[in-house]
Amino acid sequence: MALHFSREEFAQRMEKAKAAMAARGLDGMLLFQQESMYWLTGYDTFGFCFFQCLYVGADGRMALLTRSADLRQAQHTSIVDDIRIWTDAAGAQPAAQLKDMLESLGCHSHTLGIENKSYGLTHFNGKAVDHAMEGFCRLIEATDLFDRLRLVKSPAELKYVRKAGELGDAALKAAIRKTKAGADEGDILAAQQAAIFAGGGDYPANEFIIGSGRDALLCRYKAGRRKLGKRDQLTLEWAGVYRHYHAAFMRTLIIGKPTKHHERMDTACQAALAAVEDKLQPGNTAGDVFAAHARVMDEHGMGAHKLNACGYSLGAKFTPSWMDFPMFYANNDVVLGPGMVFFAHMVLMDSDSGNAYCLGRTYILGAKKPESVSKLSLEMVVR
């Protein structure tokens, strides 16, 4: 079996899940998030783009409903024994087959939590589930239950996070070697991806971001490449990925000579990241982290160019995004604790001047000082 954690680790996670369900008065959970399934059982697939649900009972019993294409995937990568197949056919009704499965498991009149806020449960399928369960059982929105369980990483998980950090550093080194006037963005992107795959890493949960010139001000991937000019800027956002665990990074590389504005932006980003690091301690809130970032950016005259969030949690994530709960934004009251993993990004985009500058890396929270999973310098990179 292609399991990346021990049976003992999975057993500990199940005990945490059972306790969390009991605390909310739930008889079980309907899991639609691929991240939840992977964390609890090891089940590894992108088949969640179709209808798929893992039932977890308050007694620890599990049953997976999926498609025939994922049968062997579940058998090979997970600890789930009870795997059932809904039928691909014209007029297929997987929600009705989910009800049949739950009825066979004795769930009539039960109170079940459900992960509605999931990429694995479309609005179309969600309405079908609601209709199928009407009068059969009571569904309660509980997406955050497993989100919170996954927030604090075990020592085994943190080992993978640190490996992802090493791969992220390798990707930056590869990008720097390729970056120069006349270089093609495609070659830089290819070098980053190659470094991660060669190091035993995985595909990221979303595309790497690469943009130069005016496109350096974009915070999302887009199609199309350009070659770097003699005086240019290159924004990169990427992640080292290992066993689906992500360590994200963000940098703006300067080609030729930085502008005075670049230098001021760098100063602000360095100071803001230092202030954020001071707040990445147990007992502070996610909102406290954002407030520190915003205060420093404002003090440096960069308030108009900053974003309304400055980071988020990371872990084992699947398409379409490596972003996880919670995020650093104003007044977010989620309390930080040891074992959590966060990506902190200082992003400045000035559309008027056309200058961009970004600085970010991933941290593991400890008892006091956060641990950066990157070993590379934060100094401005000029090529």
C-alpha positions in Angstrom: 0.0 0.0 0.0 1.2 3.5 -0.8 0.7 4.9 2.7 2.9 7.8 3.8 2.0 7.5 7.5 2.0 4.7 10.0 -1.2 2.9 11.1 -0.6 4.3 14.5 -0.6 7.8 13.2 -3.9 7.2 11.4 -5.4 5.7 14.6 -4.4 8.8 16.6 -6.1 11.0 14.0 -9.3 8.9 14.2 -9.4 9.3 17.9 -9.1 13.1 17.5 -11.9 13.0 14.9 -14.2 10.9 17.2 -13.6 13.3 20.1 -14.4 16.4 17.8 -17.6 14.8 16.5 -18.7 13.9 20.0 -18.1 17.5 21.2 -20.5 18.7 18.6 -23.1 16.0 19.2 -22.6 14.4 15.8 -23.3 10.8 15.0 -20.9 11.0 12.0 -19.5 13.1 9.2 -19.9 13.2 5.4 -16.4 14.2 4.1 -16.2 15.8 0.7 -12.9 17.6 1.1 -10.1 15.5 -0.4 -7.8 17.0 2.3 -9.9 15.5 5.0 -9.9 12.1 3.3 -6.2 12.1 2.8 -5.5 13.2 6.4 -7.8 10.6 8.0 -7.1 7.6 5.7 -4.3 8.4 3.3 -6.7 8.2 0.3 -4.8 10.0 -2.5 -6.7 11.0 -5.7 -7.9 13.8 -7.9 -11.1 11.9 -8.3 -12.9 14.3 -6.0 -13.7 16.4 -9.1 -16.5 13.9 -9.5 -19.0 12.9 -6.8 -17.2 11.2 -3.9 -17.9 11.0 -0.2 -16.3 9.4 2.8 -18.6 8.6 5.7 -17.0 8.5 9.2 -19.1 7.4 12.1 -18.8 8.5 15.7 -17.7 4.9 16.4 -14.9 5.2 13.9 -16.5 3.1 11.1 -15.7 4.4 7.6 -17.2 3.8 4.2 -16.2 5.4 0.9 -18.5 6.0 -2.0 -16.6 6.7 -5.2 -16.4 5.9 -8.9 -15.1 2.6 -10.4 -12.0 4.5 -11.7 -11.0 5.2 -8.1 -11.6 1.8 -6.6 -8.0 0.6 -6.9 -6.8 4.1 -6.0 -8.6 3.8 -2.7 -7.5 0.2 -2.2 -3.8 1.1 -2.9 -3.5 4.4 -1.1 -5.8 4.3 1.9 -6.8 2.3 5.0 -10.5 2.3 4.0 -11.8 -1.3 3.8 -15.4 -0.5 2.9 -15.3 0.9 -0.6 -18.5 1.2 -2.6 -19.1 2.3 -6.2 -21.8 4.5 -7.6 -22.7 3.7 -11.1 -21.6 5.8 -14.1 -24.7 5.9 -16.4 -27.1 8.2 -18.1 -29.2 9.7 -15.3 -26.8 8.6 -12.6 -27.9 9.6 -9.1 -24.8 9.2 -6.8 -26.6 11.2 -4.0 -29.3 8.6 -3.9 -26.7 5.9 -3.8 -25.1 7.7 -0.9 -28.4 7.6 1.0 -28.5 3.8 0.3 -25.1 3.4 1.7 -25.9 5.4 4.8 -29.1 3.4 5.3 -27.1 0.2 5.2 -24.9 1.6 7.9 -27.8 2.4 10.2 -27.7 6.2 9.8 -31.5 6.8 9.7 -32.5 9.7 11.9 -28.8 10.4 12.7 -27.3 13.9 12.9 -24.4 14.1 10.5 -21.9 16.8 9.9 -21.3 17.7 6.2 -18.4 19.5 4.5 -20.4 21.9 2.3 -17.6 24.3 1.8 -15.6 21.9 -0.4 -14.3 21.9 -4.0 -15.4 18.3 -4.0 -19.1 19.1 -3.6 -20.5 21.3 -6.3 -23.7 23.3 -5.8 -25.5 20.9 -8.2 -24.4 17.8 -6.2 -25.0 19.6 -2.9 -28.6 20.2 -3.8 -29.0 16.5 -4.8 -27.5 15.5 -1.4 -29.9 17.7 0.5 -32.8 16.3 -1.5 -31.7 12.7 -0.9 -31.3 13.1 2.8 -34.6 15.0 3.4 -36.5 13.0 6.0 -33.8 10.5 6.3 -31.2 12.2 8.5 -30.3 15.6 9.8 -27.3 17.4 8.1 -25.3 20.1 9.9 -22.6 22.2 8.2 -19.3 21.2 9.8 -16.6 21.9 7.2 -14.4 23.5 9.8 -14.3 20.4 12.0 -11.6 18.6 10.0 -10.0 21.9 9.0 -9.2 22.6 12.6 -8.0 19.0 13.2 -5.6 19.4 10.3 -4.4 22.8 11.4 -1.9 21.4 14.0 0.6 19.1 12.4 2.1 16.0 14.0 5.9 15.4 14.1 5.5 13.1 11.1 3.7 15.8 9.1 6.3 18.4 10.0 9.0 16.2 8.6 7.3 16.4 5.2 6.9 20.2 5.6 10.6 20.6 6.2 11.3 18.5 3.2 9.0 20.7 1.2 11.0 23.7 2.4 14.2 22.1 1.1 12.6 21.6 -2.3 11.3 25.2 -2.3 14.9 26.4 -1.7 16.1 24.2 -4.6 13.5 25.7 -6.8 14.6 29.3 -6.0 18.2 28.5 -6.7 17.2 27.0 -10.0 15.2 30.1 -10.9 18.1 32.4 -10.0 20.5 30.5 -12.2 18.2 30.9 -15.2 17.3 34.6 -14.5 19.1 37.1 -16.7 18.3 39.7 -19.4 17.0 37.8 -22.4 15.9 34.7 -20.4 12.5 33.2 -21.2 10.0 32.9 -18.4 9.2 29.4 -19.6 12.8 28.3 -19.0 12.7 29.7 -15.4 9.4 28.0 -14.7 10.6 24.7 -16.1 13.8 24.9 -13.9 11.7 25.4 -10.8 9.4 22.5 -11.5 12.3 20.3 -12.5 14.2 21.0 -9.2 11.1 19.9 -7.2 10.4 16.8 -9.2 14.1 15.7 -9.3 14.1 16.1 -5.5 11.2 13.6 -5.1 8.5 16.3 -4.8 5.0 16.4 -6.1 2.7 18.6 -8.3 1.5 21.7 -6.4 -2.1 22.2 -5.6 -2.2 25.3 -7.8 0.0 26.7 -10.6 3.2 28.5 -9.8 2.9 32.2 -10.4 5.4 33.8 -12.8 5.3 37.3 -14.3 7.7 39.9 -15.4 7.5 43.6 -16.5 3.9 44.8 -15.9 2.9 41.2 -15.3 5.1 41.2 -12.2 2.1 42.9 -10.5 -0.2 39.9 -10.9 -1.0 37.6 -8.0 -2.3 34.7 -10.2 -0.9 32.5 -12.9 -1.9 33.4 -16.5 -1.1 31.8 -19.8 1.7 33.3 -22.0 5.4 33.9 -21.6 7.8 36.8 -22.3 11.6 37.3 -22.3 13.2 39.4 -19.6 14.5 42.8 -20.5 17.8 44.4 -19.6 16.1 46.2 -16.7 13.2 44.2 -15.5 11.4 42.7 -12.5 10.3 39.1 -12.1 7.7 38.0 -9.5 7.7 34.3 -8.5 5.4 32.5 -6.2 6.0 28.8 -5.9 5.9 25.9 -3.4 8.1 23.0 -2.5 5.7 20.0 -2.3 6.3 16.7 -0.7 3.6 14.1 0.0 1.2 16.9 -0.8 2.5 19.1 2.0 3.4 22.6 0.8 6.0 25.1 1.7 5.2 28.3 -0.2 7.5 31.1 -1.1 7.3 34.5 -2.9 10.1 36.7 -4.3 10.6 39.5 -6.8 13.9 39.2 -8.6 15.4 42.3 -10.2 17.1 42.2 -13.5 19.7 44.9 -14.2 19.3 47.6 -11.6 16.5 48.1 -9.1 14.6 51.3 -9.1 14.6 53.6 -6.0 11.0 52.4 -5.5 12.1 48.8 -5.5 14.6 49.6 -2.8 12.0 51.3 -0.7 9.6 48.4 -1.2 12.3 46.0 -0.2 12.9 47.9 3.0 9.2 47.9 3.8 8.8 44.2 3.1 11.8 43.2 5.2 10.5 45.3 8.1 7.0 44.0 7.7 8.1 40.3 7.6 10.2 40.8 10.7 7.2 42.3 12.5 5.1 39.3 11.3 7.7 36.9 12.6 7.4 38.5 16.1 3.7 37.8 16.0 3.9 34.2 14.9 3.8 32.9 18.4 1.2 30.8 20.3 -1.5 32.9 21.9 -1.6 35.6 19.2 -4.4 35.6 16.6 -4.3 35.5 12.9 -5.6 39.1 13.0 -2.7 40.2 15.2 -0.3 39.0 12.5 -2.1 40.9 9.8 -2.2 44.1 12.0 1.6 43.9 12.4 2.0 43.7 8.7 -0.4 46.5 7.9 1.1 48.8 10.5 4.7 48.5 9.2 3.5 48.9 5.6 1.6 52.0 6.5 4.6 53.4 8.4 6.7 53.0 5.3 4.2 54.7 3.1 3.2 51.5 1.3 -0.4 51.3 2.6 -1.9 51.9 -0.8 0.1 49.1 -2.4 -0.4 46.3 0.2 -3.0 43.5 0.0 -5.9 42.9 2.4 -4.3 39.6 3.6 -0.7 38.6 4.2 -0.6 34.9 4.5 -2.4 31.7 5.4 -2.0 28.2 6.7 -0.4 25.4 4.7 -0.5 21.6 4.8 -1.5 18.7 2.6 -3.6 20.3 -0.1 -5.2 19.4 -3.4 -6.3 21.2 -6.5 -7.3 24.0 -7.1 -5.4 25.8 -4.3 -2.6 25.2 -1.7 -4.2 27.9 0.6 -5.6 26.4 3.8 -7.5 27.6 6.8 -7.0 30.2 8.4 -5.8 33.3 6.6 -4.1 36.4 7.9 -6.6 39.2 7.5 -8.0 42.0 9.7 -9.7 40.9 13.0 -9.4 37.1 12.3 -9.7 35.7 15.8 -8.2 32.2 15.2 -5.6 31.6 17.9 -2.2 30.4 16.8 -0.5 27.4 18.4 2.5 25.1 18.2 2.7 22.8 15.3 0.8 25.1 12.9 2.4 26.0 9.5 2.0 29.4 7.9 3.0 31.1 4.7 3.6 34.8 5.3 3.8 37.0 2.2 4.6 40.6 2.0 3.2 41.8 -1.3 3.4 45.3 -2.8 2.0 46.2 -6.1 2.1 49.8 -7.3 0.1 50.1 -10.6 0.9 53.8 -11.0 4.7 53.3 -11.1 4.6 49.8 -12.4 6.8 48.5 -9.6 6.2 45.3 -7.8 8.0 43.7 -4.9 7.2 40.6 -2.9 8.8 38.7 -0.1 7.5 35.6 1.6 8.3 32.2 3.1 6.9 29.4 5.2 7.2 29.0 9.0 6.5 26.2 11.5 5.2 27.6 14.8 7.0 26.5 17.9 6.7 27.3 21.6 8.2 30.7 21.0 10.2 31.7 17.9 8.9 30.5 14.5 11.1 28.2 12.4 11.6 29.2 8.8 11.7 26.1 6.5 13.9 28.0 4.1 17.6 28.4 4.7 18.2 31.0 2.0 18.8 34.7 2.6 15.9 37.3 2.3 18.2 39.8 0.6 17.1 41.3 -2.7 18.2 39.2 -5.6 19.7 41.3 -8.5 20.7 39.6 -11.7 
